[in-house]
Amino acid sequence: MSHPRIVVTGTDTDVGKTIFSAALTGALGAHYWKPVQAGVDPYGDRERVAGLAGVPAANILPEAYRLTTPCSPHRAAEIDGVTIDPARLALPDVAAPLVVEGAGGVMVPIAPDLLFADLFAHWRAPVVIVARTGLGTINHSLLSIEALRRRGVPILGLAFIGEAQPDSEATIARLGAVKRLGRLPRLDPLDRATLARAFADHFDPGDFR
């Protein structure tokens, strides 16, 4: 596949993966895919990205699994009476860049014997780790980096979300030996225009091509 495939994961849930994924999808004119969505009340991440990325509707791909319960995918699937088949989680072959968003952090289980980190290792696509800049981010970020490295997952770099914390951001990049790609500030209002402007101001699209 000649077009870049970029996986977006996080150090935890609700760190800003979906917002960053929307910004990156828009900046690259990419397709977006979330293989497993757990929790759709009132809507899922696919709908949020569709509203923020500014790409054609056809670029927003349907999930392989869309689960109703907002919890770890392996448990959500069990509650919903669904068996997740790893064979359905192959990366889509699209003639454009592809942004793939995980769920929660790298060690979240998709199925009883399958972690997202293991799926990333199978895909062999470069990963962007999204981390909040708040308290605890050094520990969570370095543990995520270690878990991915142990599995041979290529790490493109770190994208931070929140108010600037130069020391924490530099410490994670140095100790983790990864690139600091940039930081998205909290946006109010958060809409397509403000997100695109913030990404252009704080990131270099060339880092993702």
matplotlib code that plots the C-alpha trace (Angstrom):
import matplotlib.pyplot as plt

x = [0.0, 1.6, -0.4, 0.4, -1.5, -1.3, -2.7, -3.8, -3.7, -3.7, -2.2, -5.8, -9.4, -10.7, -7.3, -8.3, -7.6, -10.8, -10.1, -6.6, -7.7, -10.2, -7.6, -5.1, -7.8, -8.6, -5.0, -4.1, -7.5, -7.4, -9.9, -10.8, -11.5, -12.3, -12.3, -14.2, -16.6, -17.8, -20.5, -22.8, -24.9, -25.7, -23.2, -19.8, -16.4, -17.1, -19.9, -17.7, -14.8, -17.3, -18.4, -14.9, -12.5, -14.0, -13.5, -16.1, -18.6, -17.2, -13.9, -15.4, -15.5, -17.9, -16.6, -15.9, -17.8, -20.2, -21.0, -23.6, -22.0, -19.4, -16.7, -13.6, -14.4, -13.9, -16.5, -18.8, -18.8, -19.7, -22.6, -23.9, -23.6, -21.0, -17.8, -15.0, -13.2, -9.6, -9.8, -12.3, -9.8, -7.4, -6.6, -8.8, -7.1, -8.0, -6.4, -5.6, -4.0, -5.8, -6.1, -7.0, -8.2, -7.9, -10.1, -8.7, -5.0, -2.6, -3.3, -7.1, -8.4, -10.4, -11.1, -10.3, -6.8, -6.2, -4.9, -4.8, -1.0, -1.0, -3.2, -1.0, 2.0, 0.2, -0.6, 3.0, 1.7, 3.3, 1.6, 1.0, 0.5, -1.9, -1.3, -2.9, -0.5, -2.0, -0.7, 0.4, 1.1, 4.8, 4.1, 1.2, 3.1, 6.3, 4.4, 2.6, 5.9, 7.4, 4.4, 4.6, 8.3, 8.3, 6.0, 8.1, 5.4, 6.9, 6.2, 5.8, 5.8, 3.7, 0.9, -0.1, -3.5, -4.0, -2.2, 1.5, 3.7, 7.1, 9.0, 6.7, 6.5, 10.3, 10.9, 8.6, 10.2, 13.7, 13.2, 11.0, 13.3, 10.4, 9.6, 7.3, 5.1, 3.2, 0.4, -3.3, -4.6, -8.1, -10.4, -13.5, -15.4, -14.3, -15.4, -14.0, -12.4, -10.8, -9.5, -8.0, -6.3, -4.9, -3.5, -1.9, -0.4, 1.0, 1.9, 3.9, 1.8, 5.1, 5.7, 2.7, 3.4]
y = [0.0, 3.3, 5.6, 6.1, 4.1, 5.8, 4.3, 6.7, 5.3, 6.8, 6.6, 6.2, 6.7, 10.3, 11.7, 13.3, 10.5, 11.2, 14.9, 14.3, 11.7, 14.1, 16.8, 14.4, 13.0, 16.5, 17.6, 14.5, 14.3, 10.7, 8.0, 7.3, 3.9, 2.9, -0.9, -1.4, 1.2, 0.4, 2.8, 4.8, 7.0, 9.4, 8.6, 7.1, 8.4, 7.9, 10.5, 12.9, 12.6, 13.1, 16.4, 17.7, 16.4, 18.1, 15.1, 13.5, 11.3, 8.3, 8.8, 7.8, 4.1, 1.9, 0.0, -3.7, -3.9, -1.3, -2.3, -0.5, -0.8, 1.9, -0.3, -2.3, -3.9, -7.5, -6.9, -4.9, -7.7, -10.2, -8.1, -7.5, -11.2, -10.6, -12.6, -10.5, -12.2, -10.9, -11.7, -8.8, -6.4, -6.3, -2.7, -1.5, -1.2, 2.3, 4.4, 7.3, 7.9, 6.0, 7.1, 4.3, 5.0, 2.5, 2.4, 3.4, 2.7, 0.2, -2.6, -2.6, -6.0, -6.4, -10.0, -12.3, -13.1, -10.0, -6.6, -3.5, -3.6, -7.1, -5.9, -3.0, -5.3, -7.4, -4.4, -3.1, 0.4, 3.4, 4.6, 8.0, 8.0, 10.7, 11.9, 14.5, 17.0, 16.7, 14.9, 11.3, 11.7, 10.8, 7.4, 6.6, 7.7, 5.8, 2.6, 2.9, 3.4, 0.4, -1.9, -1.0, -1.3, -4.7, -5.9, -4.2, -1.6, 1.4, 4.6, 7.7, 10.1, 11.7, 14.1, 16.0, 17.4, 20.2, 23.2, 23.4, 21.5, 21.9, 19.9, 16.9, 16.8, 17.0, 14.4, 11.9, 12.5, 12.1, 9.1, 7.4, 8.2, 9.3, 12.4, 15.1, 15.8, 18.7, 19.7, 20.5, 23.0, 22.7, 24.5, 26.6, 26.5, 23.1, 23.0, 22.1, 25.5, 25.9, 22.3, 22.6, 25.9, 24.5, 21.5, 23.7, 25.9, 23.2, 20.2, 19.6, 17.5, 16.3, 14.3, 12.1, 11.5]
z = [0.0, -1.1, 1.0, 4.7, 7.3, 10.8, 14.0, 16.7, 20.2, 23.6, 27.1, 28.5, 27.6, 27.0, 26.4, 23.1, 20.5, 18.6, 18.3, 17.2, 14.7, 13.3, 12.9, 11.3, 9.0, 7.8, 7.4, 5.3, 3.4, 4.7, 5.3, 8.9, 10.5, 14.1, 14.0, 17.3, 18.7, 22.3, 23.3, 20.9, 23.2, 21.7, 18.9, 18.3, 17.4, 13.7, 13.8, 15.8, 13.3, 10.4, 11.9, 12.6, 9.9, 6.8, 4.5, 2.2, 3.9, 1.9, 3.7, 7.1, 7.0, 9.1, 12.1, 11.9, 15.2, 16.7, 20.3, 22.5, 25.9, 26.9, 28.3, 27.3, 23.9, 25.1, 27.8, 25.6, 23.0, 25.7, 27.0, 23.5, 22.6, 19.9, 19.2, 17.8, 15.0, 14.5, 10.8, 10.4, 11.8, 8.9, 7.8, 4.9, 1.6, 0.5, -2.2, 0.2, 3.5, 6.4, 10.0, 12.3, 15.9, 18.7, 21.8, 25.2, 25.8, 24.2, 26.7, 26.3, 25.4, 22.2, 22.8, 25.8, 24.3, 22.1, 23.2, 21.0, 21.3, 19.8, 16.9, 16.3, 16.1, 13.5, 11.4, 11.5, 10.9, 12.6, 15.8, 17.2, 20.9, 22.2, 25.8, 27.9, 29.5, 33.0, 36.1, 35.6, 31.9, 32.2, 33.8, 31.5, 28.4, 29.2, 30.0, 26.7, 24.8, 26.6, 25.8, 22.1, 21.8, 23.4, 20.6, 17.9, 17.0, 15.2, 17.0, 14.9, 17.9, 20.6, 20.2, 23.4, 24.3, 26.8, 28.3, 27.6, 30.1, 28.4, 31.1, 31.1, 27.3, 26.9, 29.6, 28.0, 24.6, 26.0, 28.3, 25.7, 22.9, 20.7, 18.7, 20.2, 17.2, 18.7, 21.0, 20.5, 23.0, 24.4, 22.0, 22.8, 20.6, 19.1, 15.5, 12.1, 11.5, 15.0, 14.9, 11.5, 12.4, 15.7, 13.9, 11.3, 14.0, 16.2, 13.9, 10.7, 8.3, 6.8, 9.9, 9.0, 5.3]

ax = plt.figure().add_subplot(projection="3d")
ax.plot(x, y, z, "-o")
ax.set_aspect("equal")
plt.show()
